[in-house]
Amino acid sequence: MERRPIVSSCIAEVAYEPASATLTVRFHADRTYQYFDVPEPVYTKLICADSLGQCFNREVRLASYAYHRLT
């Protein structure tokens, strides 16, 4: 799983595992979540977005993917 540092006011890092379609997001507040069954185009859209926070809210949070808090 490749981790990518992100320039965002709320998200510090994202990673995506294509084999399991798992998106991992670490927020600046040192909270890390894994989101499951996230299609790869959603990850691509996220890392290419002008506003990562807005894209995350629209494409991941509001899409109601199952998730698990890691830290």
C-alpha positions in Angstrom: 0.0 0.0 0.0 1.5 3.3 -1.1 1.0 6.2 1.3 0.7 9.7 -0.2 1.3 12.8 1.8 -1.4 15.3 1.0 -1.6 19.1 1.1 -4.9 19.7 2.9 -6.1 21.5 6.0 -7.8 18.4 7.3 -6.2 15.3 5.7 -2.5 14.5 6.2 -2.2 11.3 4.2 -4.1 8.8 2.1 -3.3 5.3 1.0 -5.2 2.8 -1.2 -4.9 -1.0 -1.5 -6.4 -2.0 -4.8 -6.6 -5.7 -4.0 -8.9 -5.1 -1.1 -10.4 -1.8 -2.3 -9.4 -0.3 1.1 -8.8 3.5 1.4 -6.9 4.6 4.5 -7.1 8.2 5.5 -5.0 9.9 8.2 -6.3 13.2 9.4 -4.2 16.0 10.9 -5.9 15.3 14.2 -4.0 12.0 14.3 -7.0 10.0 13.6 -6.7 7.2 11.0 -9.7 5.5 9.4 -10.0 2.6 6.9 -12.9 2.7 4.4 -13.8 -0.5 2.7 -15.0 -1.4 -0.8 -14.0 2.0 -2.2 -13.6 1.8 -6.0 -10.2 2.9 -7.3 -11.7 5.8 -9.4 -12.9 7.3 -6.1 -9.3 7.2 -4.8 -8.0 8.7 -8.0 -10.6 11.5 -7.8 -9.7 12.2 -4.2 -5.9 12.5 -4.8 -6.5 14.7 -7.9 -9.0 17.0 -6.3 -8.4 20.8 -5.8 -10.1 20.5 -2.4 -9.4 17.2 -0.8 -11.7 17.8 2.1 -14.7 18.7 0.0 -14.0 15.7 -2.3 -13.6 13.4 0.7 -16.9 14.5 2.2 -18.7 14.2 -1.1 -17.2 11.0 -2.5 -16.4 9.0 0.7 -18.1 10.2 3.8 -21.5 10.9 2.2 -21.3 7.7 0.2 -21.5 5.8 3.5 -18.7 3.3 2.9 -18.2 0.9 5.8 -15.2 2.1 7.9 -13.1 1.3 10.9 -11.1 3.8 13.1 -7.5 2.6 13.5 -6.2 5.3 15.8 
